[in-house]
Amino acid sequence: MAAGKDLALLVIRIASALAFLFHGCAILFGAFGGPGPAGFAGFTHTSLTIAYLVGLAQFCGGLAMLTGILEIAAAIKLRKVVTNEWLLVLAGIASVAFGVLLMLQPAAGALVLVWWVGAYALVLGILLFVLALRMRRLGQRPFAAA
């Protein structure tokens, strides 16, 4: 029963990430019959800059959520082959958390968005760097039993 529940949650998470990607593309580029930045700004009675920021936040948030979900799934699949896969899980959680933050405040100011992207890049870079150092050691010793 737990496997079915986990699969259902994974599908819901992927669907929500794709929905945010879809909506961000509709606002930023007018894709999928979307309004584009000018149409969104007119509909919400905001400036064109805010429309671009909202579209960018939704696009980046959806992409971060999807990346995080796939990083967590990869870590689960690699847990028998790679040691310290928890770093990849932690990177995935950071990506999902960043995506959720962008979804909660899509109309945040440009400066806040830049700080969030910078903090996300710093945390993710550190985690993936440590993971790369640990993965480099795999060439020096045999793989764990599968």
N, C-alpha and C positions, 0 to 999 in steps of 0.2 A: 504494500500500500504506500509506503514512503517513497518508493521510486516513482510511482505515478504522480504523487504530489510534487516531487522535485521537478519532474519533467513539465508539469503544468505551470509551475512557477517560472521555470526557465523560458517557456514559450511566452508567458505574459511579459516577462522582462524584455525579451527580444522584440516583441510586438510594440511595447511602449517606446523602446529606443528607436525602432523604425518609424513609429508615428511622429516622434520629435524630429527625426531626420527629414521626413516627408514634409512636415509643416515648416521647418526651417528653410528647406529648398523652395517651398511655395512662396515664402515671404522674401527671401533673398533674391531668387532668380526668376520668380514667376513660373516655376516648373509645375507640372501636373495641373495646369489650369489655375494656379494660384494668382493672387492679386499683384505680386511683385511689391517692391518697397514703396512705390508711389501709391499704389492702391491700398496697401495696408495702412500707410500714414493717413490717407484720406478717410478710410473707414474708422480708424481709432482716434482721429483728430489730434494726431501728434506730428512732430517734425519728421522729416525724412531720415535724419540721423538716428532718432529713436527707432524707427522702423528697421534700419539696417542693424542696429544693436540687438533688437529683439530677435530678428531672423538669425543673426550670427550666434546669439546665445542658444537658441533652440537647436540650430544645426550642430554647434560644437557640443552641446549637452547630450544630444542624441548619439553623436559619434563617440563621445566619452563613455556613455552608458553601454553602448554596443561593444566597444573595445574592452571595457572592464568585464563584461559578461563572458566574452570569449577568452580573456586572460584567465579568469577563474576556471572555466571549462578546460582550458589547456593544462592548467596546474593539476586539476583532478585526474586528467588522463595521463599525465606524466609522473604522477606521484610514485609509481613503482620503478621508474627508470631514473629519476632525478632526485637527489637529496636536496633539502632546503627549498622545496617547492612552495613553501609558505610565503616566500618573497614574491612570487608571481601572484599568489592569492591576495597578498597585501596590496600589490600594485593594481590588481583588478578591483579591489574594494575602494582604493583611492580614486580610480577612474569612475566607478559608479557613483561615489559620493560627490565628485566634482560635477558629474552630469546632473545629479539631483539638485545640487546647489544652483546650477544654471537654470534649471527648470523652475525652481521656487522663486527666483528673482530675475526673470529675463529682461526686465526693463531697467536693470541697475545701470548706474552711470558708467561711462567708458573707463574711468579710472578704476572702479571696482572690478570691472570685467578684466582689465589688464592685470590687476593684482591677483585675482583668482587664477587666471591662466598661468601667471608666473609662479605662484605657489604650487599649483598642480604640476607644472613642468619640473620644478625643483624636487618635489617629493617623489614623483614618478622616476625622474632621472637617477636619484640616489638609489631607489629600490632596484631598478633595472641594472644599474652599475654593479651593485653588490651581487645580484643574481648572475650577471655575466662573469664576475670573478669566481663565483662558486661553480659555474658551468665550465669554466676553463679547466678546472681540476678534473673534469670527467675524462679528458684525454689522457690523463696520467694514471688512471686506475680503471679497473674493469667495472662494467655496469653492474648494478644491483640485479638480483634475480627477478625476473618478470613474473 
